Amino acid sequence: MDKVELRNMLLTITTTHAPATDLGYLLHKNPARVQSFDLSFGAAHVFYEEANTEVCTAALLLDVDVVGLVRNRRTPHGEGGTLQQYVNDRPYVASSFLSVALSRVFRSAMNGICKERAELVEEALPLEARLAVVPCRGGEGLLRRLFEPLGYEVEAVRHELDEEFSEWGESSYFTVALRGRVRLRDLLTHLYVLIPVLDNEKHYWVGDDEVEKLLRHGAEWLSGHPARDEIARRYLKHRSSLAREAVARLIEEDDVSSETAEVQAAKIDEKEPEVERAVGLHTQRLNAVLAVLKSVDAKRVVDLGCGEGKLLRLLLADKSFTGIVGMDVSHRSLEIAHERLNLERLPERQQERIKLLHGSLMYRDRRLEGFDAACVVEVIEHLDAPRLVAFERVLFEFVRPDTIVLTTPNSEYNVRFETLPEGKLRHKDHRFEWTRDEFETWANGASNRFGYTARFLPIGDEDSEVGAPSQMGVFTLKDEVGRMKAEVR
């Protein structure tokens, strides 16, 4: 393809991962040739604007045959096409046509299939998606509400209207760039779902099967998204009954998986493995966390995955902590925490010190920024491995406190629990349990990537052979980063 006609819809995806040409394997598209695909509404063409070991940019060019759509009367009601006019913006903008093209052209990549580079499928890569023209019925604010919680840096440039049309108000068209370190499959899925949400329109009839598509493609990220309800409503073309069904099912799945996703159990005693209760390990953990917070002189602390609030109770009892926030994905756990902490009966000054928030560790949440310290107590082992990348970014890049205190079981100690069968994990919901070396490898890797240093402390009585039953990582922002942060404050 010698020439790209800008009157067609254009999406580019760029990576600087080394070697950058691995993008071709992940997309299942050879950089050496152009590939074309016939679609019911036109054609899609894939080619590479640049492909070398340092930078690789793949382009998807969409050619929408609006005339053919109108003439063929493809809607189920015989209305003469979803767009009545021959002259419209559909050939030039990102819309539901692009979503359909993504699912057809990049289906294997969206499903995480790549035999040649299987190790890259679950790796977060430096990626940039650029959309030449996006119709955003909701302005730049909507763009940011949708993509920033997913960890993207959003650059949006509004298209200016010609002077003769300036009286119509501001243009609703943007050129958009999304940048982040994400899995390619996630980027494609986010685009697939959210592009029609931005456009607030679809070129085909929306029925029950669209609910299934939304739930399938949003399974790993939509339930905890701050704009979940708005996404469901706009994706389903404001069909309120379908939107209510989708949200209800998301909430139901969220409640069912809340224990499995982020240790948000309905009862905090269930959060502590039965084998640990005899030695009072959970209490030892909380006291150890509190001691670290006191040692670094933390004043404002956020407890991520606070459950029913045992750590919050300790913090509230110590007047040196002036700002306390507990965040949890489980509404029920927060309700119980509210009751057990007697928040409504606290003196006004005490109430001002503490706040409970509903949220997820998988998404950026600006309410969690600006704290001296963050605590993550017995949470990480409940996360599925593919979620760790998102968790790391939320904790180390976005929440980014001066100090992070994180605890997790030491799997080497399991042989000392007489009632724990060999080879079994301590809790039925644990996705993994790390040895001391495995924990330190992960912790040091995250520290290096995000500008922290890590030190490690045992929790519980240490065994000379297998160590302590629990392990703690204390992460501290490097001096130069901490100084810059203090100056900003």
C-alpha positions as CSV (number, residue, x, y, z in Angstrom):
1,M,0.0,0.0,0.0
2,D,1.9,3.0,-1.3
3,K,-0.4,5.7,0.0
4,V,-2.8,6.0,3.0
5,E,-6.0,7.9,2.3
6,L,-6.7,10.0,5.4
7,R,-10.4,10.1,4.6
8,N,-10.6,6.5,5.9
9,M,-10.6,5.6,9.6
10,L,-7.1,5.0,10.9
11,L,-5.9,3.3,14.1
12,T,-2.2,2.8,14.9
13,I,-0.6,0.8,17.7
14,T,3.1,1.5,18.5
15,T,5.5,-0.2,20.9
16,T,9.1,0.4,21.9
17,H,9.5,-3.0,23.5
18,A,12.8,-4.7,22.5
19,P,12.7,-6.1,20.0
20,A,9.7,-4.0,18.8
21,T,9.0,-6.3,15.9
22,D,7.6,-8.8,18.5
23,L,4.4,-6.8,18.0
24,G,4.0,-8.5,14.6
25,Y,3.9,-11.9,16.3
26,L,1.4,-10.8,18.9
27,L,-0.9,-9.3,16.3
28,H,-0.4,-12.3,14.0
29,K,0.4,-9.9,11.2
30,N,3.6,-9.9,9.2
31,P,5.3,-6.5,9.0
32,A,6.6,-7.3,5.5
33,R,3.2,-7.3,3.7
34,V,-0.2,-5.7,3.7
35,Q,-3.2,-7.8,4.6
36,S,-6.8,-7.0,3.6
37,F,-10.0,-8.4,5.1
38,D,-13.5,-8.2,3.6
39,L,-16.2,-7.1,6.1
40,S,-19.9,-6.9,5.8
41,F,-19.7,-3.1,5.8
42,G,-16.5,-2.6,3.7
43,A,-12.9,-3.7,4.2
44,A,-10.0,-3.5,6.6
45,H,-6.3,-3.2,5.8
46,V,-3.4,-3.9,8.1
47,F,0.1,-2.6,7.3
48,Y,3.1,-1.3,9.2
49,E,4.1,2.4,9.2
50,E,7.4,1.4,10.8
51,A,9.0,-1.9,11.8
52,N,12.4,-2.2,13.3
53,T,13.9,-3.5,16.5
54,E,13.5,-0.1,18.3
55,V,10.0,1.0,17.2
56,C,7.2,-0.9,15.5
57,T,3.9,0.7,14.5
58,A,1.0,-1.3,13.1
59,A,-1.9,0.4,11.4
60,L,-5.5,-0.6,10.8
61,L,-7.2,1.2,8.0
62,L,-11.0,0.9,7.8
63,D,-12.9,1.5,4.6
64,V,-16.6,1.7,5.4
65,D,-18.9,1.4,2.4
66,V,-21.8,3.6,3.6
67,V,-23.5,3.5,0.2
68,G,-23.5,-0.2,0.3
69,L,-25.0,-0.2,3.8
70,V,-27.8,2.0,2.9
71,R,-28.6,0.2,-0.3
72,N,-28.5,-3.3,1.3
73,R,-30.8,-2.3,4.1
74,R,-29.0,-4.5,6.6
75,T,-30.9,-3.7,9.8
76,P,-33.3,-6.4,11.2
77,H,-36.3,-4.0,10.8
78,G,-35.7,-3.1,7.2
79,E,-35.2,0.6,8.0
80,G,-32.9,1.2,5.1
81,G,-29.7,0.9,7.1
82,T,-28.7,2.2,10.5
83,L,-27.6,5.5,8.9
84,Q,-30.2,6.9,6.5
85,Q,-28.0,9.4,4.7
86,Y,-25.3,8.7,2.2
87,V,-23.2,11.6,3.6
88,N,-22.1,11.1,7.2
89,D,-19.0,10.7,9.4
90,R,-18.9,6.9,9.5
91,P,-16.1,6.3,7.0
92,Y,-13.8,8.7,8.9
93,V,-14.2,8.1,12.6
94,A,-13.7,5.4,15.2
95,S,-17.1,3.8,15.8
96,S,-18.7,0.4,16.3
97,F,-17.5,-0.5,12.8
98,L,-13.9,-0.3,14.2
99,S,-14.9,-2.6,17.1
100,V,-16.2,-5.2,14.7
101,A,-13.0,-4.9,12.7
102,L,-10.8,-5.3,15.7
103,S,-12.6,-8.5,16.7
104,R,-12.3,-9.9,13.2
105,V,-8.8,-8.8,12.3
106,F,-7.1,-9.2,15.7
107,R,-9.2,-12.0,17.2
108,S,-6.2,-14.1,18.2
109,A,-4.4,-11.2,19.8
110,M,-7.6,-10.2,21.7
111,N,-7.9,-13.8,23.0
112,G,-4.2,-13.9,24.1
113,I,-3.1,-16.5,21.6
114,C,0.5,-16.4,20.4
115,K,2.5,-19.6,20.0
116,E,5.6,-17.9,18.7
117,R,5.9,-15.4,21.6
118,A,3.7,-17.0,24.3
119,E,5.7,-15.4,27.1
120,L,4.7,-12.0,25.9
121,V,1.0,-12.5,26.0
122,E,0.8,-11.9,29.7
123,E,3.6,-9.2,29.8
124,A,2.7,-5.5,30.1
125,L,4.4,-3.8,27.2
126,P,4.9,-0.1,26.5
127,L,2.1,0.6,24.0
128,E,0.5,3.6,22.4
129,A,-2.8,3.5,20.5
130,R,-3.6,6.5,18.3
131,L,-7.0,7.1,16.8
132,A,-7.1,9.7,14.1
133,V,-10.6,10.8,14.6
134,V,-12.8,9.9,17.6
135,P,-16.4,11.2,18.0
136,C,-16.7,11.8,21.7
137,R,-20.3,12.6,22.8
138,G,-19.2,13.8,26.2
139,G,-16.0,15.7,25.5
140,E,-12.5,15.2,26.8
141,G,-13.9,14.6,30.3
142,L,-15.6,11.4,29.1
143,L,-12.4,10.3,27.4
144,R,-10.5,10.6,30.7
145,R,-13.2,9.0,32.8
146,L,-13.1,6.0,30.6
147,F,-9.4,5.4,30.0
148,E,-7.5,6.9,32.9
149,P,-8.9,4.5,35.5
150,L,-7.5,1.7,33.3
151,G,-4.0,3.2,33.7
152,Y,-3.6,5.1,30.4
153,E,-2.1,8.4,29.9
154,V,-4.6,10.2,27.7
155,E,-3.7,12.9,25.1
156,A,-6.8,14.4,23.4
157,V,-6.7,17.1,20.7
158,R,-10.0,18.6,19.7
159,H,-10.7,19.1,16.0
160,E,-11.6,22.7,15.2
161,L,-14.7,23.4,13.2
162,D,-14.4,25.6,10.1
163,E,-15.2,29.2,10.7
164,E,-18.5,28.9,8.9
165,F,-19.7,26.3,11.4
166,S,-18.3,27.9,14.5
167,E,-21.7,29.0,15.7
168,W,-22.6,25.3,16.2
169,G,-20.3,25.2,19.3
170,E,-17.3,23.1,20.0
171,S,-16.5,20.1,17.8
172,S,-17.1,16.7,19.4
173,Y,-14.3,15.1,17.4
174,F,-10.8,14.4,18.8
175,T,-7.5,12.9,17.8
176,V,-6.7,10.6,20.8
177,A,-3.5,8.9,21.9
178,L,-3.6,6.3,24.7
179,R,-0.2,5.4,26.3
180,G,0.5,2.9,29.0
181,R,2.3,-0.3,30.0
182,V,-0.4,-2.9,29.4
183,R,-0.9,-6.3,27.9
184,L,-1.8,-6.0,24.2
185,R,-4.9,-8.1,24.7
186,D,-6.1,-5.6,27.3
187,L,-5.5,-2.7,25.0
188,L,-7.5,-4.2,22.2
189,T,-10.3,-5.3,24.5
190,H,-10.5,-1.8,26.1
191,L,-10.8,-0.3,22.6
192,Y,-13.4,-2.8,21.5
193,V,-15.7,-1.9,24.4
194,L,-15.1,1.8,24.9
195,I,-15.0,3.1,21.3
196,P,-18.8,2.6,20.9
197,V,-19.2,4.1,24.3
198,L,-17.4,7.3,23.2
199,D,-19.4,7.4,20.0
200,N,-22.7,6.6,21.9
201,E,-23.9,4.8,18.7
202,K,-23.9,1.4,17.1
203,H,-24.4,0.5,13.5
204,Y,-26.4,-2.7,14.3
205,W,-29.3,-3.8,16.4
206,V,-28.6,-4.2,20.1
207,G,-30.1,-7.2,21.7
208,D,-29.5,-9.7,24.5
209,D,-26.3,-11.0,22.8
210,E,-24.7,-7.5,23.3
211,V,-25.0,-8.0,27.0
212,E,-23.1,-11.2,26.7
213,K,-20.4,-9.5,24.6
214,L,-20.1,-6.7,27.2
215,L,-19.7,-9.1,30.1
216,R,-17.3,-11.3,28.2
217,H,-15.0,-8.6,27.1
218,G,-15.3,-6.7,30.4
219,A,-14.9,-9.7,32.6
220,E,-11.5,-8.7,34.0
221,W,-11.9,-4.9,34.4
222,L,-15.4,-3.6,34.1
223,S,-17.0,-4.5,37.4
224,G,-14.7,-2.2,39.4
225,H,-14.5,0.6,36.8
226,P,-15.7,3.9,38.3
227,A,-17.8,4.6,35.2
228,R,-19.2,1.0,35.0
229,D,-22.9,2.1,34.9
230,E,-22.3,4.8,32.2
231,I,-20.3,2.3,30.1
232,A,-23.1,-0.3,30.2
233,R,-25.7,2.3,29.4
234,R,-23.9,3.8,26.4
235,Y,-22.6,0.5,25.1
236,L,-26.1,-0.9,25.1
237,K,-27.5,2.2,23.3
238,H,-29.4,3.4,26.3
239,R,-31.7,0.3,26.4
240,S,-32.3,0.6,30.1
241,S,-33.5,-2.9,30.6
242,L,-30.4,-4.4,29.1
243,A,-28.1,-1.9,30.9
244,R,-29.8,-2.9,34.2
245,E,-29.3,-6.6,33.5
246,A,-25.6,-6.1,32.6
247,V,-24.9,-4.0,35.7
248,A,-26.8,-6.5,38.0
249,R,-24.8,-9.4,36.6
250,L,-21.5,-7.5,37.0
251,I,-22.4,-6.8,40.6
252,E,-23.4,-10.4,41.2
253,E,-20.1,-11.7,39.7
254,D,-18.2,-9.0,41.6
255,D,-19.8,-10.2,44.9
256,V,-19.1,-13.8,44.1
257,S,-15.5,-13.2,43.0
258,S,-14.7,-10.5,45.6
259,E,-13.1,-13.1,47.9
260,T,-11.2,-14.7,45.1
261,A,-10.0,-11.5,43.5
262,E,-8.8,-9.4,46.4
263,V,-9.3,-11.2,49.7
264,Q,-12.6,-9.4,50.4
265,A,-14.3,-12.1,52.4
266,A,-17.7,-11.6,53.9
267,K,-16.2,-12.3,57.4
268,I,-12.8,-11.1,58.4
269,D,-12.2,-14.3,60.4
270,E,-12.5,-16.2,57.1
271,K,-9.7,-14.0,55.8
272,E,-7.3,-15.6,58.2
273,P,-6.5,-19.2,57.3
274,E,-7.6,-21.7,59.9
275,V,-4.1,-23.2,60.2
276,E,-2.8,-19.8,61.3
277,R,-5.4,-19.0,64.0
278,A,-3.7,-21.2,66.7
279,V,-0.6,-19.0,66.6
280,G,-2.5,-15.8,66.3
281,L,-0.6,-14.9,63.2
282,H,-3.1,-12.3,61.9
283,T,-2.8,-10.2,65.1
284,Q,1.0,-10.4,64.8
285,R,0.8,-9.2,61.3
286,L,-1.3,-6.2,62.2
287,N,1.0,-5.3,65.1
288,A,4.0,-5.6,62.8
289,V,2.4,-3.3,60.2
290,L,1.5,-0.8,62.9
291,A,5.1,-0.8,64.2
292,V,6.5,0.0,60.7
293,L,4.0,2.8,60.2
294,K,5.1,4.3,63.5
295,S,8.8,3.9,62.6
296,V,8.5,5.9,59.4
297,D,6.3,8.6,61.1
298,A,3.4,8.1,58.7
299,K,0.5,10.4,59.4
300,R,-1.9,9.7,56.5
301,V,-2.4,6.0,55.8
302,V,-4.5,4.0,53.3
303,D,-5.4,0.3,54.0
304,L,-5.9,-1.3,50.6
305,G,-8.2,-4.4,51.0
306,C,-9.2,-3.3,54.5
307,G,-11.9,-6.0,54.9
308,E,-13.9,-5.4,58.0
309,G,-11.4,-2.9,59.5
310,K,-9.1,-4.6,62.1
311,L,-6.1,-2.6,61.0
312,L,-8.3,0.5,60.8
313,R,-9.3,0.1,64.4
314,L,-5.7,0.0,65.5
315,L,-4.9,3.1,63.4
316,L,-7.9,5.0,64.8
317,A,-6.9,4.3,68.4
318,D,-3.5,6.0,67.8
319,K,-3.8,9.8,67.6
320,S,-0.6,10.1,65.6
321,F,-2.5,9.0,62.5
322,T,-4.3,12.1,61.3
323,G,-5.8,10.7,58.1
324,I,-7.0,7.1,57.7
325,V,-8.7,5.6,54.6
326,G,-9.9,2.0,54.2
327,M,-10.6,0.8,50.7
328,D,-12.3,-2.5,49.8
329,V,-14.0,-4.0,46.7
330,S,-16.7,-5.6,48.9
331,H,-19.7,-3.5,49.8
332,R,-20.6,-6.0,52.5
333,S,-17.2,-5.8,54.2
334,L,-17.3,-2.0,54.2
335,E,-20.8,-2.1,55.8
336,I,-19.5,-4.4,58.6
337,A,-16.4,-2.2,59.0
338,H,-18.6,0.8,59.4
339,E,-20.6,-1.0,62.1
340,R,-17.6,-2.4,64.0
341,L,-15.8,0.9,64.0
342,N,-18.9,2.6,65.3
343,L,-18.3,5.4,62.8
344,E,-21.7,7.1,63.3
345,R,-21.2,7.3,67.1
346,L,-17.7,8.6,67.0
347,P,-17.0,12.3,68.0
348,E,-17.0,14.6,65.0
349,R,-13.2,15.1,65.2
350,Q,-12.7,11.4,65.1
351,Q,-15.1,10.9,62.2
352,E,-13.1,13.5,60.2
353,R,-9.9,11.3,60.6
354,I,-11.3,8.2,58.9
355,K,-13.1,7.4,55.6
356,L,-14.2,4.1,53.9
357,L,-14.1,3.9,50.2
358,H,-15.4,1.3,47.7
359,G,-12.9,0.5,45.0
360,S,-10.6,-2.0,43.3
361,L,-6.9,-2.6,43.3
362,M,-7.1,-3.2,39.6
363,Y,-7.9,0.4,38.6
364,R,-6.4,3.8,39.1
365,D,-8.3,5.8,41.7
366,R,-7.2,9.4,42.4
367,R,-8.8,9.3,45.8
368,L,-5.9,7.0,46.9
369,E,-3.1,9.4,45.9
370,G,-1.1,11.6,48.3
371,F,-0.8,9.3,51.3
372,D,2.3,8.8,53.4
373,A,1.9,5.1,53.5
374,A,-0.2,2.3,52.0
375,C,-0.8,-1.1,53.7
376,V,-1.6,-4.3,51.7
377,V,-2.1,-7.0,54.3
378,E,-2.5,-10.6,53.0
379,V,-4.0,-9.5,49.7
380,I,-1.6,-10.3,46.9
381,E,-1.8,-14.1,47.3
382,H,-5.5,-13.9,46.4
383,L,-4.8,-12.3,43.0
384,D,-4.7,-14.3,39.8
385,A,-1.2,-14.0,38.2
386,P,-2.5,-12.0,35.2
387,R,-3.8,-9.3,37.6
388,L,-0.4,-8.7,39.2
389,V,0.8,-6.3,36.5
390,A,-2.3,-4.1,37.0
391,F,-1.9,-4.3,40.7
392,E,1.7,-3.2,40.6
393,R,0.9,-0.2,38.5
394,V,-2.0,0.9,40.8
395,L,0.1,0.5,43.9
396,F,3.6,1.6,42.9
397,E,2.8,4.1,40.1
398,F,-0.6,5.6,40.8
399,V,-1.1,5.4,44.6
400,R,2.7,5.8,45.0
401,P,3.0,6.6,48.7
402,D,6.3,7.2,50.5
403,T,6.1,3.9,52.2
404,I,4.3,0.6,51.2
405,V,3.9,-2.2,53.8
406,L,2.9,-5.5,52.2
407,T,2.5,-8.9,53.8
408,T,2.1,-12.4,52.4
409,P,2.5,-16.0,53.6
410,N,5.9,-17.7,53.5
411,S,5.1,-21.0,51.7
412,E,8.3,-22.6,53.1
413,Y,6.8,-22.6,56.6
414,N,3.7,-24.6,55.5
415,V,5.5,-27.9,56.4
416,R,5.3,-26.8,60.1
417,F,1.5,-26.7,60.1
418,E,0.6,-30.2,61.3
419,T,-3.0,-29.9,60.0
420,L,-2.1,-28.7,56.5
421,P,-1.8,-31.5,53.9
422,E,1.4,-31.6,52.0
423,G,1.3,-29.6,48.8
424,K,-1.9,-27.6,49.9
425,L,-2.1,-23.9,50.3
426,R,-3.2,-22.3,53.6
427,H,-6.5,-21.0,52.3
428,K,-8.8,-22.4,49.6
429,D,-8.8,-19.0,47.9
430,H,-5.0,-18.5,47.7
431,R,-3.9,-18.3,44.1
432,F,-0.3,-18.9,45.1
433,E,2.0,-18.7,48.1
434,W,5.6,-17.5,47.6
435,T,8.8,-18.7,49.1
436,R,11.1,-16.1,50.6
437,D,13.2,-16.0,47.4
438,E,10.1,-15.7,45.2
439,F,8.7,-12.9,47.2
440,E,12.0,-11.0,47.3
441,T,12.5,-11.5,43.5
442,W,9.0,-10.0,42.8
443,A,9.5,-7.2,45.3
444,N,12.9,-6.2,44.1
445,G,11.7,-6.3,40.5
446,A,8.7,-4.0,41.3
447,S,11.0,-1.7,43.3
448,N,13.5,-1.3,40.4
449,R,10.7,-0.6,37.9
450,F,9.0,2.1,40.0
451,G,11.7,3.8,41.9
452,Y,11.5,2.1,45.3
453,T,13.9,0.3,47.6
454,A,12.7,-2.8,49.4
455,R,13.6,-4.5,52.8
456,F,12.2,-7.6,54.2
457,L,11.1,-8.5,57.7
458,P,9.8,-11.8,59.2
459,I,6.5,-12.0,61.0
460,G,6.0,-14.7,63.7
461,D,8.5,-17.0,65.3
462,E,11.3,-17.8,62.9
463,D,12.3,-21.4,62.2
464,S,16.0,-21.9,61.5
465,E,15.2,-24.0,58.4
466,V,12.1,-22.5,56.8
467,G,11.9,-19.0,58.2
468,A,8.9,-17.2,59.7
469,P,5.3,-18.1,58.9
470,S,4.6,-14.8,57.3
471,Q,6.8,-12.3,55.4
472,M,6.7,-8.5,55.1
473,G,8.1,-6.2,52.4
474,V,8.6,-2.5,53.3
475,F,9.0,-0.4,50.2
476,T,10.4,3.1,50.4
477,L,10.6,5.7,47.7
478,K,14.2,6.4,46.7
479,D,15.6,9.6,48.3
480,E,15.6,11.7,45.2
481,V,12.0,10.8,44.3
482,G,10.9,11.4,47.9
483,R,12.5,14.8,48.0
484,M,10.8,15.9,44.8
485,K,7.5,14.6,46.2
486,A,7.9,16.5,49.4
487,E,8.6,19.7,47.6
488,V,5.4,19.3,45.6
489,R,3.5,18.8,48.8
